[in-house]
Amino acid sequence: MERELAPRLAELVRDIPDFPAPGVVFKDLTPLLGDPGAFAAVVDALVEPFAGRGIDQVVGIEARGFILAGPLAYRLGAGFVPVRKAGKLPSAVEGESYALEYGTDLLEIHADALRPGARVLVVDDVLATGGTAAATVRLVERLGAEVVGLAVVVELGFLGPRSRLRGREVVSLVHYAESTLVGR
């Protein structure tokens, strides 16, 4: 990825203080997603490290991960699989609880969504504490699939998310260390 991309993308990420809970600064990517050039650059930059690596399925994490996972799956010639909050999927599911920066939640995936041995890319918009991503990795592996890597637009490095994802390839485009943007 070109080094000047991270600052250009970061300019389109809006901070929303005290959302969804007091003390949390929400990284809102809707301005970035609404910019055709920036959106295309994000898709291109997240596809590039995983192209030619035999990705069978792209797992998108609810809800903003869906926005990115669809185009990535298309570009990689892979299928799309949603991981959703509890009670949203209509068939038999596997579930995994996880902690996030402002509480706990439960994620679910259809029990038959991935075949054993499938090569999977996990996609979300923001990697904060790593709890959601780690729970998704556990779900994917419980179904017998292999997580090839994780792709996100924004990583909040100051929250230490990679400590929950040790040994995993994580591609992030915009990285915040403390309150400072670090180009990747």
N, C-alpha and C positions, 0 to 999 in steps of 0.2 A: 504494500500500500504506500502511496506517495506520502511523504512526511507532512505536507501542507494540508492533507485531507482532514486530519483530526481537529485542528483549530477551526477549519471551515465548518465542519459538522457541529462542533461545540457551540459555535455562535448561534446555531439553530435549535439548541437544547434550552428549554425554558425551565427555570427553577420556580417551583410552587411551594412556598414555605407552609409548614403545618398541615400538610396533606399527605396521606389520609389521616394522620394523627398529629397532635402537637409535638413539635420538636423534629419532625421528619421533613426533609426538603426533597420533594418529589421531582424527579428529572422527567420533564414532559417532552416527549419526542414528536408531538403532533406538528409543530412548525417544520421540523426536519422532514417528516413524512409527506408534508404538503408541498414541499419544494421538489419538483420533478428531477432536477439535476442532482440534488443531494440524495434523494431516495434511490436513484439509479446508481450513484456512486457507492452507497451503502451496500446494495445488493451485490454489485460487482466485487467490492472489497471483501465481503463475507464469503462469496462463492470461491474466489481465487485460491485460498489455501486448501480447499477441499475438492477442487475439480480433479477428476481423474483418479479419485481414491475409492471408487466403488461404493459410494453412498447409496443405499437402497431406500431409506426412509429419512425424512426430515421431521423431527418431532418439535412442534411449536408449543410453547407454554402459554396458557391463557393469561391475558387476552392479547396483549400487544405483541407477544411472540408469534401469534398467528399471522399478523400483518407482514412480518418478515419471512416466516417459514414458507409460506406459499410460493413467493417468487424464487426463493432459494431452491425449493424442491423442483420447481419447473426448470430452472437453469441447470441443476445437477442431474436431471433426468430421473428423479426419485419421486416416491410417493410422499404425501403429507399425512401426519398423524397428530391429532390434537391431544394435549394433556390439559385437563380441565379441572376447575374447582368441583368439589363434591356435588353430586346430584344433577349434573348437566349432561351426562352421557346416557343414552337410552338402553344399552345392552350390558351384559355382565362386565364388571370392572375389577381392576386391581387398584388399591389405594395406598397412599403413603402420606403420613402427616409430616409436617416440617415447621420449623420456627423461622419467622422473618423478623425484620428489624422492629416491628410494632405489634407482634402477637404470634399466633400460630394458625395454621390452616391445613387443609387436606387436599391433595391432588389425586386425580383418577385418570386412568387410561383404560380403553377397552381391553379386556383380557385377551382378545384375539387380534389385536392391532399390529403386532410384530411377530414375524416368524423367528424361530430360533436361528441364530447365526446372522441375522440381518445386520447390516452395517448402518449405524444411525448417527446423524448429526442433530444435536440438541440446540434449539435456537430460542433466544429471548431478547427483549429490548435492552434491559438493564440487569447487570449482575451486581447485586448489592452485598448482602451477607453471604450469599452462596447457598442458602437454605433451600430455596425453590429449585435451583439447578441440581443440587445434590439429591434432593428427593426425586426429581425426574430421572436422574441417572440410575438411582436404585430401582425405580419402576421399570425402566427400559431393560436393565440387566435381569430383573426378576422374570421378565418374559423371555429371557434367553438371547436377547440381542446384544450386539457389541456397540458401545459408544465410541465412535471414532474421534469426536471432538465436540466442543461447544462453541457457538458463535453468538456474540452479543454486540450491540452498538456501543453501549456505555458500560464501563466498569468502575465501580466505586472502590478503588483499591484501598482506601483508608479504612474500609470496613473489613478487610482481610478475607474476601470471598474465596480466594484460591486455596486457603487452608482447608476448606471443606471439599476441595476438588483435587487434592494432591494426586499427581501422576496423570492428570487429564490435560489434553491439549485445549487451551482456551484462547480463542481469538477475539479480541476486543478492539474497537476502532477509536474510541475516545476513553481515555483513562484518567480518572481523578485521583491524585495522591494528596491526601489532606484536602485542602481547598484549592489546590493548584492543578491545572490541567497539564498532563504529560502527553506529548505526541507519541504515537505508536507507529 
